[in-house]
Amino acid sequence: MSGDSDCTRTSPSAGSPSDNELLPDRPKYVCSLSPDLVTKAREELQEKPEWRLRDVQALRDMVCKDYPSLGTCLDDAFLLRFLRARKFDYDRALQLLVNYHTCRRTWPEVFSNLKPSAIKPVLESGFVTVLPHRDPEGRHVVCIRPDRWTPSNYPITENIRAIYLTLEKLIQAEETQVNGIVILADYKGVSLSKASHFGPFVAKKVIGILQDGFPIRIKAVNIINEPRIFKGIFAIIKPFLKEKIANRFFLHGCDLNSLHQNIPPVILPEEYGGTAGRLDISAWNELLLASEEDFLHDFSQLVVPRDSSPHDTLVSGDAEEQQCDDSLRGMKPQLYYCY
């Protein structure tokens, strides 16, 4: 469905009858949160169940008024992701939604033909997977292993596509919208040549998506087995990180006891000193690949309008890439020094 058609047929006010009654073709939202998570959402995200649909409608009205050609899905459940990610601040949720679409339209190498079957080689390599058990806070653990990537097989953007689809799948669950996720990145065996693929242009794009362009709460990033070269990688990443996110990075080196203080051994695989058996990537791969039709349906609702520059929010990729290429030349000596 197009953003224009949605916006022309919506706009009951906050005090009007439910928009689900006025718009019968829009899926009716049914909350799947447990009572404990409803309480957590109220305390941490300022989500009030009795005002939830009113808040969603307020965001929908803002989209239709300020960005009528955004081409976004306006379903309750979809918009609710953005409200939760920004603690029900309408203005910040709207900006996040606009950024979400901006990111998708300004990086075609990542977002064109984005579906699980297109990144099957990345999944089979084990570059990214999700551990089968949640942590004590109810958060999924996304495990990223750069050493599983062979640059001659496919470009780094394929890895980013796989991570993005993994996050899209996880954020479909309301409990993940409330609890957030944890990242475990194993940098064992990452060489200078492999690290050089992650320059400032790619770093800025990826961090821009994770911080300001995707409705997910990243609660911790645990780095394990990082070599000296990681100092150079982090030097590239850090200027783009907000202080709050930077403070959620934990560098453990080879110290598994340090890792276990953040992620309990009971949910970790044997490779990381855990008791949950060997790391098995097959279950997550099967789940993601089985979601192909769901992704095709969901992404088909994100229409790229003929005029894809809502209020000049889209940035020229060429200028940004040139600026970051200049930065990369300055960063390379740091990589070699750290190596």
C-alpha positions in Angstrom: 0.0 0.0 0.0 1.2 3.5 -0.7 1.9 6.2 1.9 -0.4 8.6 0.0 -3.4 6.3 0.0 -3.0 5.6 3.7 -2.7 9.3 4.6 -5.7 10.3 2.6 -8.0 7.9 4.3 -6.8 8.4 7.9 -7.2 11.0 10.5 -9.5 10.4 13.3 -8.5 12.6 16.3 -7.3 11.2 19.6 -10.8 11.4 20.9 -12.5 9.7 17.9 -13.6 6.1 17.7 -10.9 3.6 17.2 -9.1 3.9 13.9 -9.4 0.1 13.7 -13.2 0.7 13.4 -12.8 3.5 10.8 -10.2 1.6 8.8 -11.3 -2.1 8.7 -8.6 -3.0 6.2 -5.8 -2.2 8.7 -4.9 -5.1 11.0 -6.2 -4.7 14.5 -3.5 -4.5 17.1 -3.6 -7.1 19.9 -1.0 -6.7 22.6 1.1 -9.9 23.2 3.1 -8.6 26.2 2.9 -10.4 29.5 1.7 -8.5 32.6 5.4 -8.2 33.7 6.4 -6.7 30.4 3.4 -4.4 30.4 4.7 -3.1 33.7 8.3 -2.8 32.4 7.1 -0.9 29.3 5.2 1.5 31.5 8.2 2.1 33.8 11.0 2.2 31.3 9.3 3.4 28.1 6.4 5.5 29.4 4.0 3.2 27.6 0.5 3.4 29.0 -1.8 0.6 27.7 -4.9 2.8 28.1 -3.3 5.5 25.8 -1.4 3.2 23.5 -3.7 3.4 20.4 -4.1 7.2 21.0 -0.4 7.5 20.9 -0.1 5.4 17.7 -2.8 7.6 16.1 -1.0 10.7 17.0 2.2 9.5 15.3 0.1 8.4 12.3 -1.4 11.9 12.0 2.1 13.5 12.2 3.3 11.3 9.4 0.4 12.2 7.2 0.7 15.9 7.9 4.5 16.3 7.7 5.5 13.5 5.4 2.5 12.5 3.3 4.8 11.0 0.6 7.0 9.0 3.0 5.6 5.7 1.7 5.5 4.0 5.0 3.4 1.3 6.6 0.9 2.9 9.0 -0.3 -0.2 10.8 -0.6 0.1 14.6 2.0 -2.6 15.3 4.5 -1.1 12.9 4.3 2.4 14.3 4.4 1.1 17.8 7.9 -0.1 17.3 9.1 3.5 16.8 7.2 4.8 19.7 8.7 2.2 22.0 12.2 2.8 20.7 11.9 6.5 21.6 9.9 6.1 24.9 6.7 7.5 23.3 8.2 10.9 22.5 6.2 11.7 19.4 8.7 14.0 17.7 11.7 11.6 18.3 9.6 8.6 17.1 8.7 10.5 13.9 12.3 11.4 13.2 13.3 7.7 13.8 10.7 6.6 11.3 11.9 9.2 8.7 15.5 8.1 9.3 14.5 4.4 8.9 13.2 5.2 5.4 16.1 7.6 4.6 18.6 4.8 5.4 16.8 2.4 3.1 16.7 4.8 0.2 20.2 6.1 0.3 22.1 2.8 0.5 20.9 0.6 -2.4 23.8 -1.8 -2.1 22.3 -3.0 1.2 18.6 -2.5 0.7 17.9 -3.6 -2.9 16.5 -7.1 -3.2 16.7 -7.5 0.6 15.3 -10.9 1.5 16.6 -13.9 3.4 17.3 -16.1 0.3 19.5 -13.3 -1.1 21.9 -13.5 1.9 21.9 -17.3 2.3 25.7 -17.6 1.8 26.3 -15.2 4.7 23.9 -17.2 7.0 25.6 -20.5 6.0 29.0 -19.0 6.9 27.9 -18.4 10.5 28.8 -14.7 10.3 25.7 -13.7 12.2 23.3 -15.8 14.3 21.1 -15.5 17.3 21.7 -17.6 20.4 18.7 -19.9 21.2 18.3 -18.7 24.8 17.5 -15.2 26.1 19.6 -13.6 28.9 18.1 -13.0 32.4 16.7 -9.7 31.2 14.7 -11.3 28.4 17.0 -10.1 25.7 18.1 -12.0 22.6 21.9 -12.3 22.1 23.0 -11.6 18.5 26.3 -13.3 17.8 28.6 -11.8 15.1 31.8 -13.6 14.0 33.8 -11.5 11.4 36.3 -14.3 11.1 33.7 -16.4 9.3 33.7 -13.9 6.4 36.0 -14.4 3.4 36.1 -11.0 1.5 36.8 -12.7 -1.8 33.5 -14.4 -1.7 31.2 -11.4 -1.4 31.5 -7.7 -0.3 31.0 -6.5 3.3 27.6 -5.1 2.4 26.3 -8.7 2.3 27.2 -9.0 6.0 25.4 -5.8 6.8 22.3 -7.1 4.9 22.3 -10.2 7.0 22.6 -8.3 10.2 19.8 -6.0 9.2 17.4 -8.8 8.3 18.3 -10.5 11.6 17.3 -7.3 13.5 14.1 -6.9 11.4 13.1 -10.5 12.4 13.9 -9.9 16.1 12.0 -6.6 16.3 8.8 -8.2 15.1 8.4 -9.6 18.7 6.9 -7.2 21.1 9.1 -8.5 24.0 12.2 -7.6 22.0 10.8 -4.1 21.4 10.6 -3.7 25.2 13.6 -5.6 26.4 16.1 -4.8 23.6 19.0 -6.9 22.5 22.6 -7.7 23.4 25.4 -8.1 20.8 28.3 -10.5 21.2 31.0 -9.9 18.7 33.9 -12.4 18.4 36.9 -10.7 16.7 39.1 -13.8 16.8 41.3 -14.0 13.7 40.4 -10.6 12.3 43.4 -9.4 10.2 44.4 -6.0 9.0 43.3 -6.8 5.4 39.8 -7.8 6.6 39.6 -4.8 9.0 40.4 -2.4 6.1 37.0 -3.2 4.5 35.3 -1.5 7.4 36.2 2.1 6.6 34.6 5.3 7.9 32.0 5.4 5.2 30.7 1.9 6.1 31.1 2.6 9.8 29.2 5.8 9.7 26.4 4.2 7.7 26.1 1.2 9.9 26.2 3.2 13.2 23.7 5.7 11.7 21.3 2.8 11.1 21.7 1.2 14.5 21.6 4.5 16.5 19.2 6.6 14.6 17.6 4.6 11.8 16.2 1.4 13.3 13.6 0.9 16.1 15.6 -1.4 18.4 17.2 -0.9 21.8 20.8 -2.1 21.9 21.5 -2.6 25.6 25.1 -3.9 25.4 27.9 -4.7 22.9 30.3 -7.4 24.2 33.5 -7.7 22.3 35.5 -10.9 22.8 38.9 -12.0 21.5 39.6 -8.7 20.0 43.2 -8.4 18.5 45.3 -5.3 18.7 43.9 -4.2 15.3 40.5 -3.6 17.1 42.0 -0.4 18.6 42.1 0.8 15.0 38.6 -0.4 14.2 37.3 1.3 17.4 39.1 4.5 16.5 37.0 4.5 13.3 33.8 3.7 15.1 34.0 5.9 18.2 33.6 9.3 16.6 30.2 8.2 15.3 28.9 6.8 18.6 26.7 8.6 21.0 28.1 8.7 24.6 25.2 6.4 25.8 26.0 3.8 23.2 29.8 4.1 23.6 29.4 3.3 27.3 27.6 0.1 26.5 30.7 -1.3 24.8 32.5 -3.9 26.9 35.9 -5.2 25.7 36.7 -8.5 27.3 39.8 -9.7 25.3 40.3 -13.4 26.0 38.9 -13.2 29.5 35.8 -15.4 29.5 35.2 -14.7 33.2 34.8 -11.0 32.3 32.3 -12.0 29.5 30.3 -14.2 31.9 29.7 -11.1 34.2 27.7 -9.7 31.4 26.3 -12.8 29.7 25.7 -15.8 32.0 27.4 -19.1 31.0 24.1 -21.0 31.1 23.0 -19.3 27.8 26.4 -19.3 26.1 27.7 -22.0 23.8 30.8 -24.0 24.7 32.9 -21.8 22.4 32.5 -19.0 24.9 32.9 -21.1 28.1 29.1 -21.7 28.3 27.0 -24.7 29.2 24.5 -24.5 26.4 26.2 -26.9 24.0 28.0 -26.2 20.8 27.1 -23.1 18.8 24.4 -24.2 16.3 23.5 -21.7 13.6 21.0 -24.0 11.8 17.9 -23.2 13.9 18.2 -19.4 13.4 19.0 -19.8 9.7 16.0 -22.0 9.2 13.7 -19.5 11.0 15.0 -16.5 9.0 14.8 -18.3 5.6 11.3 -19.5 6.5 10.3 -15.9 6.9 10.9 -15.0 3.2 7.2 -14.4 2.4 6.7 -12.3 5.5 9.6 -10.0 4.6 8.4 -9.7 1.0 4.9 -8.7 2.3 6.3 -6.3 4.9 8.8 -4.6 2.6 6.2 -4.3 -0.2 4.4 -1.8 2.1 7.5 0.5 2.2 6.9 2.3 -1.1 9.6 4.5 -2.6 7.7 7.5 -3.9 8.6 9.3 -7.1 9.8 12.2 -5.1 11.9 10.4 -2.5 13.1 13.5 -0.7 10.7 14.3 2.1 11.6 17.7 3.4 15.1 17.4 2.1 15.9 14.6 4.7 17.7 12.4 2.3 21.5 12.9 2.1 23.6 12.7 -1.0 25.5 9.4 -0.8 28.2 10.7 -3.2 29.2 13.7 -1.1 29.1 11.6 2.1 31.2 8.9 0.6 33.9 11.4 -0.6 34.1 12.9 2.8 34.5 9.5 4.5 37.1 8.4 1.9 39.1 11.4 3.0 38.7 10.3 6.6 39.8 6.8 5.7 43.1 8.0 4.4 43.7 9.6 7.8 42.6 6.4 9.7 44.8 3.9 7.8 48.0 4.8 9.7 46.1 4.1 12.9 45.2 0.6 11.6 48.8 -0.2 10.7 50.1 1.2 14.0 47.7 -0.9 16.0 48.5 -4.0 13.9 
